[in-house]
Amino acid sequence: MNNYVLYTDSACDMELSTLKQWEVKHCSLSLTFEGESKVYRNDEVDPAEFYNRMREGAVAKTAAANTEVFKRAFERELKSGNDILYLGFSTGLSTTCNSAAIAAEQLKEKYPERRMICIDTLAASAGFGLLVKLAVDKKNEGASMDEVAEYIEGIKLNLSHWFTVDDLVYLKRGGRVSPAAAFFGGVLGIKPVMHVDNEGHLIPVSKARGRKASLRAMFDKYNETAIDPKSGPVFICHADCKEDADALAQMIKEAHGVEVEMTVYTGPVIGAHSGPGTLALFFLANQR
């Protein structure tokens, strides 16, 4: 009997309708704009409008989901008699997953008959979303909570993330690149190619001259490292640059006959740190 629910958080960048279809519950990270007092949930901000605001100079500050948010959410399920398998945003990028683990620990005494498993996916954005989808598929096959948890733990370091950004100023703001690198990169049209490493950190790997070259670099990584480039699954996310996302998907389809399974917006909480024009590719690889 699969008397458990899958839980995640909004950093997986899956649309609310998708999570509902998958029967996955979630907690939301949040953000504010400099000069404003209103706090927005990540999942209530329209991504296209958000990136337009960024282009106009708006600066967003982000916040992890805290322990109390998770306690309230988890307790609703525990009271209903459900166990919980939570897949969380990389601890290398956020404290969100740690907050969920603390909430679960605090609830154990009150609900000793219930079980909660919290997994640090060491993943971000739609790569994190891809792991959620794989967990859903496994659960729908009839796997127990322990079996799904073991499966995700076993494959999470095969989840490959490849990113590029359009403007280095946002990475500079977050301390990812130096002011000098951002300046000269902008002048020379340098586009960094980055990935999420085995510790769940976003790190630069190489540099490409121009946007087309950065897309080609991500495509090359798919060719070189995908476990089975002809079968997928492949997810893409973009920060309001759908044409580039479609171009990358077409490159993969023409080379391998694989349709990208899902193309989504990079959510505002992650996009606040990478900026408009961010493009990312996710797939299962021989190694990250």
Backbone as JSON, one array per atom type, in Angstrom:
{
  "sequence": "MNNYVLYTDSACDMELSTLKQWEVKHCSLSLTFEGESKVYRNDEVDPAEFYNRMREGAVAKTAAANTEVFKRAFERELKSGNDILYLGFSTGLSTTCNSAAIAAEQLKEKYPERRMICIDTLAASAGFGLLVKLAVDKKNEGASMDEVAEYIEGIKLNLSHWFTVDDLVYLKRGGRVSPAAAFFGGVLGIKPVMHVDNEGHLIPVSKARGRKASLRAMFDKYNETAIDPKSGPVFICHADCKEDADALAQMIKEAHGVEVEMTVYTGPVIGAHSGPGTLALFFLANQR",
  "N": [[0.84, -1.2, 0.0], [0.67, 2.13, -0.99], [0.85, 4.39, 0.99], [1.71, 7.12, 1.1], [2.9, 10.46, 0.46], [4.35, 12.44, -2.13], [6.5, 15.13, -1.71], [7.73, 18.41, -2.49], [9.6, 21.39, -3.35], [9.22, 24.78, -4.56], [11.46, 25.45, -6.03], [11.95, 23.55, -7.89], [10.91, 24.34, -10.25], [8.73, 23.45, -11.7], [5.54, 23.83, -13.23], [2.57, 24.82, -11.46], [0.25, 23.49, -12.29], [1.34, 21.21, -13.4], [2.57, 19.94, -11.19], [0.27, 19.43, -9.73], [-1.04, 17.65, -11.46], [0.75, 15.55, -11.3], [0.31, 14.85, -8.72], [1.85, 15.84, -6.64], [2.81, 17.5, -3.74], [3.79, 20.81, -2.57], [6.06, 23.25, -1.12], [6.66, 26.76, -1.08], [9.4, 28.82, -2.06], [10.39, 32.28, -1.57], [10.31, 35.8, -2.58], [11.39, 39.23, -2.7], [11.18, 42.56, -4.02], [13.65, 45.04, -4.29], [13.08, 48.0, -2.5], [10.41, 47.54, -2.16], [7.86, 46.31, 0.03], [6.27, 44.1, -0.12], [5.98, 40.58, 0.0], [6.55, 37.99, -2.21], [5.42, 34.79, -3.19], [7.33, 32.31, -4.82], [5.87, 30.82, -6.64], [3.75, 32.4, -7.36], [4.4, 34.45, -8.98], [4.4, 35.78, -12.19], [6.5, 34.48, -14.62], [7.35, 35.7, -17.12], [6.64, 38.4, -16.78], [8.2, 38.92, -14.55], [10.86, 38.7, -15.55], [10.83, 40.78, -17.37], [10.64, 42.92, -15.61], [13.14, 42.7, -14.41], [14.79, 43.31, -16.58], [14.2, 45.96, -16.77], [15.51, 46.96, -14.65], [14.82, 46.2, -12.05], [15.6, 44.74, -8.89], [15.71, 41.67, -7.37], [15.36, 40.01, -4.24], [15.88, 36.94, -2.68], [14.38, 34.26, -0.69], [14.67, 31.37, 1.34], [12.38, 28.62, 1.91], [11.06, 28.37, 5.13], [11.42, 26.62, 8.34], [8.97, 26.6, 9.78], [7.06, 26.88, 7.78], [7.3, 24.42, 6.48], [6.66, 22.7, 8.61], [3.92, 23.25, 9.07], [2.88, 22.46, 6.59], [3.7, 19.74, 6.34], [2.45, 18.65, 8.59], [-0.23, 18.62, 7.98], [-0.44, 16.48, 6.21], [0.48, 14.36, 7.8], [-1.46, 14.25, 9.79], [-3.5, 13.3, 8.25], [-2.85, 10.72, 7.94], [-0.8, 10.06, 6.25], [2.48, 9.12, 5.16], [5.58, 10.82, 4.34], [7.56, 11.65, 1.58], [10.03, 13.73, 0.87], [11.52, 15.67, -1.61], [14.18, 17.8, -2.02], [15.43, 21.13, -2.8], [18.79, 21.77, -3.75], [21.18, 21.68, -1.15], [23.5, 22.96, -1.53], [22.87, 25.35, -2.59], [20.79, 26.52, -1.22], [19.07, 26.92, 1.95], [16.71, 25.62, 2.16], [16.11, 22.8, 1.99], [17.32, 21.87, 4.32], [15.69, 23.14, 6.18], [13.31, 21.75, 5.81], [14.12, 19.21, 6.69], [14.63, 19.71, 9.39], [12.06, 20.4, 10.24], [10.77, 17.94, 9.84], [12.1, 16.35, 11.71], [11.33, 17.61, 14.08], [8.64, 17.01, 14.11], [8.49, 14.31, 14.53], [8.23, 13.32, 17.17], [5.64, 14.01, 17.86], [4.18, 12.6, 16.01], [4.73, 9.65, 16.1], [4.05, 7.33, 14.79], [4.18, 7.8, 12.12], [6.14, 8.22, 9.09], [8.87, 10.08, 7.72], [10.86, 11.04, 5.06], [13.56, 12.89, 3.98], [15.13, 14.1, 1.17], [18.08, 15.43, -0.05], [18.4, 16.66, -3.08], [20.56, 17.71, -4.36], [20.26, 19.21, -6.58], [18.91, 21.56, -8.99], [16.39, 23.84, -10.19], [14.78, 22.96, -13.27], [16.18, 20.61, -13.48], [16.15, 19.51, -10.95], [13.39, 19.31, -11.0], [13.16, 17.29, -12.91], [14.12, 15.08, -11.49], [12.07, 14.91, -9.61], [9.97, 14.2, -11.32], [10.86, 11.65, -12.12], [10.7, 10.34, -9.7], [7.94, 10.41, -9.33], [7.11, 8.79, -11.46], [8.19, 6.36, -10.63], [6.81, 5.92, -8.25], [4.24, 5.67, -9.28], [4.49, 3.27, -10.55], [4.17, 1.58, -8.53], [6.03, 1.47, -6.52], [7.36, 1.42, -3.2], [7.7, 3.89, -0.54], [10.31, 3.76, 0.51], [11.61, 2.44, -1.55], [11.39, 4.28, -3.66], [12.84, 6.41, -2.56], [15.38, 5.23, -2.32], [15.93, 4.8, -5.02], [16.03, 7.46, -6.07], [18.14, 8.51, -4.56], [20.11, 6.93, -5.63], [20.39, 7.77, -8.28], [20.76, 10.51, -8.36], [23.23, 11.8, -8.64], [23.73, 11.38, -11.23], [22.27, 13.15, -12.57], [22.48, 15.55, -14.83], [23.3, 18.96, -15.13], [23.37, 21.73, -17.24], [24.16, 25.03, -17.82], [23.78, 28.3, -19.28], [24.25, 31.85, -19.35], [22.91, 35.06, -20.3], [23.75, 37.6, -19.61], [26.37, 38.71, -17.71], [26.17, 40.33, -15.51], [24.34, 39.64, -13.54], [25.35, 37.33, -12.35], [27.65, 38.44, -11.35], [26.57, 40.14, -9.41], [25.71, 38.28, -7.56], [28.1, 37.3, -6.71], [29.27, 35.29, -8.2], [30.92, 35.71, -10.38], [33.74, 37.86, -10.95], [33.77, 41.51, -10.79], [35.47, 42.51, -12.82], [35.62, 40.34, -14.61], [32.96, 40.2, -15.38], [32.68, 42.66, -16.68], [34.58, 42.57, -18.84], [33.72, 40.23, -20.03], [31.2, 41.01, -20.93], [31.92, 42.96, -22.81], [33.36, 41.45, -24.66], [31.55, 39.55, -25.41], [31.43, 37.12, -24.05], [30.12, 34.07, -22.95], [29.44, 32.29, -20.15], [29.66, 28.77, -19.51], [28.1, 26.64, -17.38], [27.77, 24.3, -14.64], [26.01, 22.17, -12.24], [27.64, 20.87, -9.54], [28.84, 17.83, -7.84], [28.44, 18.43, -5.2], [26.31, 20.02, -5.26], [26.64, 22.68, -5.96], [26.6, 25.6, -8.02], [28.78, 26.01, -10.6], [31.25, 27.61, -12.7], [32.37, 26.26, -15.81], [33.4, 26.42, -18.44], [34.06, 28.77, -21.14], [32.28, 30.46, -23.69], [32.32, 32.02, -26.88], [29.95, 34.1, -27.6], [26.38, 33.64, -28.06], [25.35, 31.5, -29.67], [27.5, 29.77, -29.65], [27.57, 29.04, -26.98], [25.21, 27.57, -26.73], [25.84, 25.47, -28.42], [27.93, 24.37, -26.95], [26.58, 23.31, -24.73], [24.99, 21.42, -26.02], [27.02, 19.76, -27.0], [27.93, 18.7, -24.59], [25.78, 17.11, -23.91], [25.9, 15.22, -26.0], [28.34, 14.02, -25.37], [28.13, 12.97, -22.76], [25.58, 11.93, -22.02], [23.69, 9.21, -20.77], [22.05, 7.61, -22.39], [21.72, 8.98, -25.24], [19.77, 8.79, -27.18], [17.35, 8.27, -26.03], [16.56, 9.9, -23.88], [15.31, 10.87, -20.56], [14.83, 14.41, -21.35], [14.96, 17.66, -20.11], [14.38, 21.17, -20.44], [15.0, 24.47, -19.35], [14.22, 27.98, -19.36], [14.93, 31.49, -19.13], [12.92, 33.44, -20.14], [13.62, 33.18, -22.87], [12.62, 31.7, -25.1], [12.99, 31.06, -27.82], [15.7, 30.35, -28.02], [15.67, 28.13, -26.36], [14.04, 26.45, -27.86], [15.67, 26.17, -30.1], [17.86, 24.75, -29.08], [16.56, 22.41, -28.31], [15.81, 21.49, -30.83], [18.29, 20.93, -31.98], [19.05, 18.7, -30.49], [17.0, 16.93, -31.15], [17.35, 16.63, -33.95], [19.85, 15.43, -34.03], [19.59, 13.09, -32.5], [16.99, 12.16, -32.49], [15.38, 12.56, -30.33], [12.73, 13.88, -28.47], [12.47, 16.78, -26.56], [11.24, 16.46, -23.38], [10.06, 18.26, -21.6], [9.73, 21.76, -21.54], [10.26, 24.58, -19.72], [9.74, 27.67, -17.89], [12.5, 29.18, -16.21], [12.22, 29.55, -12.83], [11.3, 32.49, -10.85], [12.77, 32.72, -8.35], [15.19, 31.34, -8.75], [15.93, 32.51, -11.17], [16.37, 35.13, -10.35], [19.0, 35.21, -9.61], [20.43, 34.56, -11.85], [19.43, 35.85, -14.08], [17.6, 37.37, -16.9], [17.41, 35.52, -19.96], [18.82, 33.29, -19.22], [19.62, 29.92, -19.88], [19.06, 26.45, -19.68], [19.96, 23.0, -19.62], [18.96, 19.67, -18.98], [19.6, 16.3, -18.11], [20.02, 12.69, -17.86], [23.18, 11.49, -17.12], [26.43, 9.95, -17.57], [28.04, 10.89, -15.59], [27.88, 13.8, -13.47]],
  "CA": [[0.0, 0.0, 0.0], [1.49, 3.34, -1.1], [0.2, 5.39, 1.82], [2.67, 8.23, 1.29], [2.81, 11.53, -0.54], [5.58, 13.08, -2.57], [6.54, 16.57, -1.45], [8.9, 19.08, -3.04], [9.5, 22.84, -3.17], [9.03, 25.47, -5.83], [12.71, 25.59, -6.77], [11.99, 22.56, -8.97], [10.48, 25.09, -11.43], [7.6, 22.84, -12.4], [4.33, 24.62, -13.1], [1.62, 24.31, -10.46], [-0.64, 22.52, -12.93], [2.1, 19.97, -13.58], [2.68, 19.29, -9.88], [-1.06, 18.93, -9.39], [-1.26, 16.46, -12.29], [1.62, 14.5, -10.76], [-0.1, 14.63, -7.33], [2.98, 16.21, -5.79], [2.61, 18.7, -2.94], [5.01, 21.6, -2.53], [6.18, 24.51, -0.39], [7.23, 27.76, -1.99], [10.37, 29.83, -1.69], [9.78, 33.59, -1.74], [11.19, 36.87, -3.02], [10.94, 40.61, -2.61], [11.89, 43.49, -4.87], [14.23, 46.16, -3.56], [12.21, 49.16, -2.47], [9.04, 47.12, -1.91], [7.7, 45.51, 1.25], [5.49, 42.9, -0.4], [6.68, 39.31, -0.18], [5.91, 37.16, -3.23], [5.8, 33.38, -3.32], [7.93, 32.0, -6.12], [4.89, 30.23, -7.55], [2.67, 33.32, -7.69], [4.96, 35.5, -9.83], [4.45, 35.4, -13.6], [7.91, 34.57, -15.0], [7.61, 36.66, -18.18], [6.58, 39.73, -16.17], [9.36, 39.03, -13.66], [12.08, 38.99, -16.32], [10.7, 42.13, -17.91], [11.0, 43.84, -14.53], [14.59, 42.65, -14.25], [15.39, 44.06, -17.69], [13.98, 47.38, -16.5], [16.37, 47.37, -13.55], [14.38, 45.72, -10.74], [16.49, 43.79, -8.23], [14.94, 40.78, -6.49], [16.04, 39.32, -3.16], [15.17, 35.67, -2.5], [14.41, 33.66, 0.64], [14.33, 29.96, 1.42], [11.21, 28.24, 2.7], [11.56, 28.14, 6.48], [10.98, 25.42, 9.05], [7.56, 26.68, 10.15], [6.28, 26.61, 6.57], [7.3, 22.97, 6.28], [5.93, 22.03, 9.7], [2.49, 23.36, 8.81], [2.53, 21.66, 5.41], [3.87, 18.32, 6.62], [1.51, 18.18, 9.61], [-1.52, 18.33, 7.32], [-0.36, 15.12, 5.66], [0.63, 13.4, 8.89], [-2.78, 14.12, 10.41], [-4.34, 12.53, 7.33], [-2.38, 9.34, 7.93], [0.17, 9.84, 5.17], [3.92, 9.32, 5.3], [6.04, 11.88, 3.43], [8.88, 11.61, 0.94], [10.31, 15.08, 0.39], [12.7, 15.91, -2.44], [14.46, 19.21, -1.79], [16.38, 21.98, -3.51], [20.17, 21.54, -3.34], [21.72, 22.39, 0.01], [24.62, 23.77, -1.99], [22.35, 26.62, -3.1], [19.72, 27.06, -0.38], [18.82, 26.23, 3.22], [15.34, 25.1, 2.12], [16.06, 21.37, 2.3], [17.64, 21.74, 5.74], [14.49, 23.55, 6.92], [12.37, 20.62, 5.75], [14.64, 18.13, 7.53], [14.41, 20.12, 10.78], [10.62, 20.28, 10.47], [10.45, 16.52, 9.96], [12.64, 15.89, 13.0], [10.5, 18.16, 15.16], [7.31, 16.4, 14.08], [8.56, 12.87, 14.81], [7.75, 13.01, 18.52], [4.19, 14.17, 17.88], [3.58, 11.59, 15.13], [5.71, 8.55, 16.08], [3.61, 6.25, 13.89], [4.36, 8.25, 10.73], [7.53, 8.28, 8.63], [9.23, 11.16, 6.81], [12.2, 10.95, 4.47], [13.94, 14.12, 3.27], [16.28, 13.87, 0.28], [18.76, 16.56, -0.68], [18.63, 16.21, -4.46], [21.76, 18.35, -4.9], [19.84, 19.63, -7.92], [18.24, 22.86, -9.04], [15.54, 24.22, -11.31], [14.09, 21.85, -13.92], [16.92, 19.38, -13.21], [15.47, 19.09, -9.74], [12.07, 18.89, -11.46], [13.29, 16.0, -13.59], [14.19, 14.05, -10.45], [10.71, 14.77, -9.07], [9.21, 13.43, -12.31], [11.29, 10.26, -12.06], [10.13, 9.8, -8.46], [6.51, 10.21, -9.61], [6.99, 7.61, -12.32], [8.5, 5.18, -9.83], [5.68, 5.74, -7.34], [3.09, 5.2, -10.07], [4.74, 1.87, -10.87], [3.85, 0.81, -7.34], [7.17, 1.4, -5.61], [7.16, 1.92, -1.85], [8.44, 5.12, -0.25], [11.72, 3.43, 0.64], [12.13, 2.09, -2.88], [11.54, 5.53, -4.42], [13.95, 7.15, -1.95], [16.64, 4.56, -2.71], [16.11, 5.05, -6.45], [16.46, 8.84, -6.29], [19.5, 8.64, -4.02], [21.03, 6.22, -6.51], [20.58, 8.41, -9.6], [20.81, 11.97, -8.33], [24.5, 12.3, -9.13], [23.74, 11.22, -12.7], [21.42, 14.21, -13.13], [23.41, 16.55, -15.34], [22.78, 20.32, -15.33], [24.25, 22.63, -17.99], [23.55, 26.36, -17.88], [24.49, 29.48, -19.75], [23.52, 33.09, -19.08], [23.04, 36.06, -21.36], [24.38, 38.81, -19.08], [27.14, 38.34, -16.53], [25.96, 41.26, -14.4], [23.58, 39.0, -12.47], [26.29, 36.46, -11.65], [28.53, 39.34, -10.6], [25.81, 40.61, -8.25], [25.67, 37.19, -6.59], [29.45, 36.89, -6.36], [29.7, 34.13, -8.99], [32.04, 36.16, -11.2], [34.27, 39.13, -10.48], [33.37, 42.67, -11.58], [36.3, 42.61, -14.02], [35.21, 39.29, -15.54], [31.67, 40.59, -15.92], [32.88, 43.77, -17.62], [35.24, 42.13, -20.08], [32.85, 39.25, -20.66], [30.18, 41.74, -21.66], [32.54, 43.61, -23.96], [33.83, 40.44, -25.62], [30.48, 38.61, -25.73], [31.71, 35.82, -23.45], [29.0, 33.44, -22.27], [29.95, 31.16, -19.37], [28.94, 27.51, -19.49], [28.21, 26.23, -15.99], [26.97, 23.13, -14.24], [25.87, 21.94, -10.81], [28.58, 19.78, -9.26], [28.38, 16.75, -6.96], [28.07, 19.02, -3.91], [25.12, 20.83, -5.46], [26.98, 24.08, -6.18], [26.66, 26.07, -9.4], [30.15, 26.43, -10.85], [31.6, 27.8, -14.11], [33.21, 25.19, -16.36], [34.1, 26.9, -19.63], [33.57, 30.02, -21.71], [31.99, 30.4, -25.12], [32.25, 33.34, -27.48], [28.65, 34.31, -28.24], [25.24, 32.82, -27.62], [25.27, 30.26, -30.43], [28.57, 28.88, -29.2], [27.21, 28.5, -25.66], [24.23, 26.51, -26.97], [26.58, 24.35, -28.99], [28.7, 23.74, -25.86], [25.66, 22.47, -23.95], [24.65, 20.3, -26.9], [28.18, 18.86, -27.0], [27.96, 17.98, -23.31], [24.77, 16.07, -24.03], [26.47, 14.18, -26.86], [29.5, 13.36, -24.75], [27.94, 12.38, -21.43], [24.26, 11.34, -21.78], [23.7, 7.75, -20.64], [21.47, 7.13, -23.65], [21.28, 10.21, -25.91], [18.65, 8.55, -28.09], [16.11, 7.95, -25.32], [16.17, 10.89, -22.88], [14.51, 12.09, -20.73], [15.52, 15.7, -21.42], [14.2, 18.85, -19.74], [15.04, 22.46, -20.69], [14.32, 25.64, -18.8], [14.73, 29.23, -19.93], [14.51, 32.73, -18.49], [12.31, 34.27, -21.17], [14.36, 33.08, -24.14], [12.03, 30.47, -25.64], [13.56, 30.72, -29.13], [16.94, 29.63, -27.79], [15.29, 26.81, -25.83], [13.56, 25.65, -29.0], [16.81, 25.87, -30.96], [18.62, 23.68, -28.43], [15.75, 21.19, -28.42], [15.86, 21.05, -32.22], [19.61, 20.34, -32.18], [19.03, 17.36, -29.9], [16.09, 16.1, -31.93], [17.95, 16.31, -35.25], [21.01, 14.54, -33.86], [19.31, 11.84, -31.8], [15.6, 11.76, -32.6], [14.76, 12.66, -29.0], [11.94, 15.06, -28.18], [12.59, 17.3, -25.2], [9.98, 16.1, -22.71], [9.44, 19.42, -20.96], [10.4, 23.05, -21.59], [9.56, 25.44, -18.76], [10.44, 28.87, -17.45], [13.29, 29.22, -14.98], [11.41, 30.27, -11.87], [11.86, 33.76, -10.39], [13.76, 32.64, -7.28], [16.48, 30.99, -9.36], [16.23, 33.52, -12.17], [16.85, 36.36, -9.72], [20.45, 35.12, -9.48], [21.07, 34.3, -13.15], [18.99, 36.9, -14.98], [16.92, 37.05, -18.17], [18.27, 34.91, -20.96], [19.42, 32.04, -18.75], [19.15, 28.72, -20.57], [19.62, 25.28, -19.01], [19.67, 21.68, -20.18], [19.04, 18.65, -17.94], [19.46, 14.94, -18.62], [20.77, 11.69, -17.11], [24.51, 11.36, -17.72], [27.33, 9.0, -16.92], [28.41, 11.62, -14.39], [27.45, 15.18, -13.58]],
  "C": [[0.87, 1.24, 0.0], [0.84, 4.49, -0.35], [1.19, 6.52, 2.15], [2.47, 9.25, 0.17], [4.21, 12.0, -0.89], [5.46, 14.58, -2.32], [7.79, 17.14, -2.09], [8.8, 20.56, -2.7], [9.56, 23.51, -4.53], [10.3, 25.73, -6.61], [12.86, 24.52, -7.85], [11.5, 23.14, -10.29], [9.46, 24.36, -12.3], [6.36, 23.69, -12.19], [3.37, 23.98, -12.1], [0.68, 23.26, -11.05], [0.04, 21.18, -13.13], [2.22, 19.22, -12.26], [1.34, 18.71, -9.45], [-1.37, 17.65, -10.17], [-0.45, 15.28, -11.76], [1.21, 14.09, -9.34], [1.07, 14.81, -6.38], [2.65, 17.51, -5.06], [3.91, 19.5, -2.9], [4.91, 22.76, -1.56], [6.93, 25.49, -1.28], [8.3, 28.61, -1.33], [9.74, 31.19, -2.0], [10.81, 34.62, -2.2], [10.55, 38.22, -2.76], [11.73, 41.43, -3.63], [12.43, 44.63, -4.01], [13.32, 47.37, -3.65], [10.75, 48.84, -2.23], [8.98, 46.28, -0.63], [6.97, 44.2, 1.0], [6.38, 41.69, -0.61], [5.88, 38.46, -1.17], [6.35, 35.71, -3.07], [6.35, 33.16, -4.73], [6.88, 31.54, -7.13], [3.71, 31.15, -7.87], [3.14, 34.49, -8.56], [4.99, 35.01, -11.27], [5.88, 35.56, -14.11], [8.19, 35.61, -16.08], [7.61, 38.09, -17.64], [7.8, 39.96, -15.27], [10.61, 39.4, -14.45], [12.01, 40.35, -17.01], [11.07, 43.16, -16.85], [12.5, 43.86, -14.31], [15.28, 43.44, -15.35], [15.27, 45.57, -17.48], [14.74, 47.86, -15.28], [15.95, 46.9, -12.17], [15.37, 44.68, -10.2], [15.68, 42.98, -7.23], [15.85, 40.13, -5.46], [15.23, 38.07, -2.82], [15.32, 35.13, -1.08], [13.99, 32.21, 0.56], [13.0, 29.77, 2.12], [11.71, 27.86, 4.09], [10.92, 26.93, 7.15], [9.5, 25.45, 9.37], [6.65, 26.41, 8.96], [6.18, 25.1, 6.34], [6.53, 22.24, 7.38], [4.43, 22.07, 9.46], [2.06, 22.46, 7.65], [2.61, 20.16, 5.71], [2.8, 17.81, 7.6], [0.14, 17.88, 9.01], [-1.54, 16.91, 6.78], [-0.29, 14.08, 6.77], [-0.7, 13.17, 9.6], [-3.73, 13.27, 9.57], [-3.9, 11.07, 7.23], [-1.37, 9.03, 6.85], [1.6, 9.97, 5.66], [4.35, 10.31, 4.22], [7.43, 11.57, 2.9], [9.1, 12.98, 0.3], [11.6, 15.11, -0.41], [12.97, 17.41, -2.45], [15.53, 19.81, -2.67], [17.78, 21.8, -2.91], [20.6, 22.37, -2.14], [22.96, 23.19, -0.36], [24.2, 25.14, -2.48], [21.33, 27.27, -2.17], [19.63, 26.28, 0.92], [17.45, 25.56, 3.26], [15.27, 23.64, 2.54], [16.39, 21.12, 3.78], [16.44, 22.12, 6.61], [13.47, 22.42, 6.94], [12.82, 19.49, 6.67], [14.44, 18.45, 9.01], [12.93, 19.98, 11.14], [10.23, 18.82, 10.68], [10.92, 15.96, 11.3], [11.78, 16.37, 14.16], [9.13, 17.51, 15.23], [7.31, 14.91, 14.46], [7.96, 12.51, 16.16], [6.22, 13.06, 18.59], [3.49, 13.09, 17.06], [4.53, 10.39, 15.01], [5.34, 7.42, 15.13], [3.82, 6.57, 12.42], [5.85, 8.32, 10.39], [7.7, 9.44, 7.65], [10.66, 10.95, 6.34], [12.45, 12.24, 3.69], [15.2, 13.87, 2.47], [16.8, 15.21, -0.24], [19.1, 16.13, -2.1], [19.95, 16.71, -5.02], [21.51, 18.86, -6.31], [19.06, 20.93, -7.83], [17.36, 22.96, -10.27], [14.91, 22.98, -11.94], [14.89, 20.55, -13.85], [16.38, 18.72, -11.95], [14.07, 18.59, -10.11], [12.09, 17.55, -12.17], [13.39, 14.87, -12.58], [12.82, 13.84, -9.8], [9.87, 13.93, -10.01], [9.59, 11.95, -12.26], [10.77, 9.59, -10.8], [8.64, 9.51, -8.64], [6.31, 8.94, -10.43], [7.2, 6.33, -11.51], [7.35, 4.88, -8.86], [4.48, 5.16, -8.08], [3.26, 3.76, -10.53], [4.45, 0.96, -9.68], [4.97, 0.71, -6.33], [6.81, 1.99, -4.24], [7.96, 3.21, -1.65], [9.94, 4.85, -0.15], [12.36, 3.12, -0.71], [12.33, 3.35, -3.74], [12.72, 6.32, -3.88], [15.3, 6.55, -2.36], [16.95, 4.82, -4.18], [16.64, 6.46, -6.7], [17.87, 9.06, -5.74], [20.53, 8.0, -4.97], [21.32, 6.92, -7.83], [20.86, 9.9, -9.54], [22.15, 12.54, -8.81], [24.73, 11.99, -10.6], [22.89, 12.29, -13.38], [22.33, 15.37, -13.53], [22.69, 17.87, -15.62], [23.81, 21.1, -16.17], [23.52, 23.94, -18.23], [24.42, 27.32, -18.69], [23.63, 30.7, -19.45], [23.8, 34.09, -20.18], [23.8, 37.3, -20.91], [25.06, 38.48, -17.76], [26.89, 39.24, -15.32], [25.23, 40.59, -13.23], [24.45, 38.02, -11.68], [27.27, 37.28, -10.84], [27.84, 39.79, -9.32], [25.78, 39.54, -7.16], [27.04, 36.67, -6.2], [29.97, 35.7, -7.13], [30.86, 34.47, -9.92], [32.49, 37.51, -10.68], [33.75, 40.28, -11.33], [34.16, 42.81, -12.88], [35.89, 41.58, -15.06], [33.87, 39.63, -16.17], [31.81, 41.69, -16.96], [33.47, 43.29, -18.93], [34.42, 41.05, -20.79], [31.76, 39.92, -21.47], [30.74, 42.38, -22.92], [32.87, 42.6, -25.06], [32.74, 39.44, -26.02], [30.72, 37.22, -25.19], [30.49, 35.32, -22.7], [29.54, 32.25, -21.47], [29.06, 29.94, -19.53], [29.19, 26.9, -18.12], [27.46, 24.93, -15.75], [26.86, 23.07, -12.73], [26.7, 20.71, -10.48], [28.0, 18.79, -8.25], [28.03, 17.22, -5.55], [26.87, 19.94, -4.04], [25.39, 22.31, -5.64], [26.99, 24.39, -7.68], [28.06, 26.61, -9.64], [30.39, 26.63, -12.34], [32.55, 26.71, -14.57], [34.03, 25.68, -17.54], [33.48, 28.2, -20.1], [33.35, 29.84, -23.2], [31.88, 31.82, -25.65], [30.92, 33.46, -28.23], [27.62, 33.28, -27.84], [25.18, 31.49, -28.36], [26.31, 29.26, -29.96], [28.24, 28.28, -27.83], [26.16, 27.4, -25.8], [24.9, 25.26, -27.51], [27.37, 23.62, -27.9], [27.81, 22.85, -25.01], [25.24, 21.23, -24.75], [25.79, 19.28, -26.93], [28.27, 18.06, -25.71], [26.92, 16.85, -23.31], [25.31, 14.9, -24.86], [27.52, 13.34, -26.15], [29.15, 12.55, -23.51], [26.59, 11.71, -21.18], [24.36, 9.82, -21.73], [23.15, 7.12, -21.92], [20.92, 8.34, -24.41], [20.08, 10.02, -26.83], [17.32, 8.25, -27.38], [15.67, 8.99, -24.29], [16.07, 10.27, -21.49], [15.36, 13.36, -20.73], [14.53, 16.8, -21.03], [15.04, 20.08, -20.09], [14.27, 23.53, -19.92], [15.0, 26.91, -19.32], [14.16, 30.42, -19.17], [14.08, 33.71, -19.57], [13.16, 34.34, -22.44], [13.93, 31.79, -24.84], [12.63, 30.08, -26.97], [14.87, 29.95, -28.98], [16.67, 28.23, -27.24], [14.84, 25.9, -26.96], [14.71, 25.26, -29.93], [17.65, 24.73, -30.39], [17.87, 22.36, -28.53], [15.82, 20.62, -29.83], [17.2, 20.4, -32.54], [19.64, 18.9, -31.67], [18.15, 16.42, -30.71], [16.72, 15.68, -33.26], [19.1, 15.32, -35.11], [20.62, 13.15, -33.35], [17.86, 11.35, -31.9], [14.83, 11.85, -31.3], [13.99, 13.97, -28.88], [12.21, 15.5, -26.75], [11.24, 17.13, -24.51], [9.28, 17.32, -22.11], [10.33, 20.64, -21.11], [9.6, 24.01, -20.73], [10.37, 26.71, -18.51], [11.34, 28.55, -16.25], [12.52, 30.08, -13.99], [12.09, 31.53, -11.36], [12.93, 33.65, -9.3], [15.14, 32.27, -7.82], [16.89, 32.04, -10.38], [16.73, 34.83, -11.61], [18.37, 36.39, -9.65], [21.17, 34.93, -10.81], [20.62, 35.27, -14.24], [18.24, 36.42, -16.21], [17.91, 36.45, -19.16], [19.01, 33.67, -20.49], [18.79, 30.85, -19.48], [19.83, 27.51, -19.94], [19.09, 24.0, -19.62], [19.91, 20.63, -19.11], [18.79, 17.26, -18.52], [20.24, 14.0, -17.71], [22.07, 11.39, -17.85], [25.32, 10.31, -16.97], [27.89, 9.58, -15.62], [27.96, 13.06, -14.57], [28.44, 15.99, -14.42]]
}
